[in-house]
Every structure is written in C-alpha cells, then in structure tokens.
C-alpha cells in the first residue's frame, strides 16, 4: 500500500519514506535494487519540476513494494494533470503553473 501526492508547481521537491530496513539492497527483477526506486523518483521530481511525496504504508515483498510505489505515482500524476471542469482559468493561487 503506497501513497503518492503530486503538485505540479515548478518547484521540485521529493520525499520518500516507509520502506522496511534493508529494502534499498534487495534486488527487484535482475539488477534493479530498492535504492533505485528512490533515485528514479528523485531524478524525476527534480527534472520535471514537481513536488512529489511518496510513502509506503504497508508491504513486505520488495517487488510488490516497488510496483505499488510506481502505480501510486502514476495515478497521482494522472490526477494532477486531469482537467477539472469546475475550475476556470489557471488553477493556482499564484496565477501561473
């Protein structure tokens, strides 16, 4: 169970928490290790200019943990870019995205 929150703000930030001890050393399908999950999302948030919070709430198997994290981020991104018919203009208190 993973939670991801995305703010497409132009101000990059990334926080990542909740993995079990030693997760970063587990191999997930060949040469991909748990530490690369953090690296992928840190790089993505920085280069995309987004604020991304990722938290693992529950999980034991490294493969399923990584899968849940990637799916949570994908769903949060889809939500973040989806047009809201209730909002007109730019959906920002600063007037720009």
KEMI-388542 format. One line per field, with one value per residue (C-alpha): x, y, z; residue number from 1; chain. Coordinates in steps of 0.5 Angstrom, whole numbers, plus 500, padded with zeros to 3 digits. Layout:
u = [X	...]
v = [Y	...]
w = [Z	...]
i = [NUM	...]
ch = [A	...]
END
This chain:
u = [500	503	501	504	502	504	504	506	509	515	519	522	522	522	521	521	519	516	521	523	530	535	530	535	539	534	535	528	528	535	540	535	535	531	535	534	527	529	534	529	523	528	531	524	522	528	528	520	520	514	513	513	511	512	510	510	504	505	509	514	516	521	518	511	513	516	510	506	510	510	503	501	506	503	496	498	501	494	490	495	494	487	483	477	471	469	476	476	483	489	488	494	494	500	496	502	504]
v = [500	506	514	519	526	531	538	541	547	548	548	541	537	530	526	518	514	508	502	497	496	494	495	499	493	488	486	487	483	483	489	494	495	498	504	506	507	513	515	515	519	524	525	525	530	535	535	535	541	538	536	529	526	518	514	506	505	497	492	486	484	488	487	489	495	498	496	500	506	506	505	510	516	514	515	521	524	523	526	532	533	532	538	540	542	546	551	556	559	557	553	557	562	565	565	561	554]
w = [500	498	498	493	493	487	486	479	481	478	485	485	492	494	500	501	507	510	507	511	513	508	502	499	498	495	488	484	478	476	477	480	487	492	492	485	487	491	485	480	483	486	479	476	481	480	473	472	477	481	489	490	497	497	503	503	508	508	505	505	499	495	488	490	494	488	484	489	489	482	481	486	483	476	479	483	476	472	478	478	470	469	468	473	469	476	475	470	469	472	478	482	488	484	477	474	474]
i = [1	2	3	4	5	6	7	8	9	10	11	12	13	14	15	16	17	18	19	20	21	22	23	24	25	26	27	28	29	30	31	32	33	34	35	36	37	38	39	40	41	42	43	44	45	46	47	48	49	50	51	52	53	54	55	56	57	58	59	60	61	62	63	64	65	66	67	68	69	70	71	72	73	74	75	76	77	78	79	80	81	82	83	84	85	86	87	88	89	90	91	92	93	94	95	96	97]
ch = [A	A	A	A	A	A	A	A	A	A	A	A	A	A	A	A	A	A	A	A	A	A	A	A	A	A	A	A	A	A	A	A	A	A	A	A	A	A	A	A	A	A	A	A	A	A	A	A	A	A	A	A	A	A	A	A	A	A	A	A	A	A	A	A	A	A	A	A	A	A	A	A	A	A	A	A	A	A	A	A	A	A	A	A	A	A	A	A	A	A	A	A	A	A	A	A	A]
END
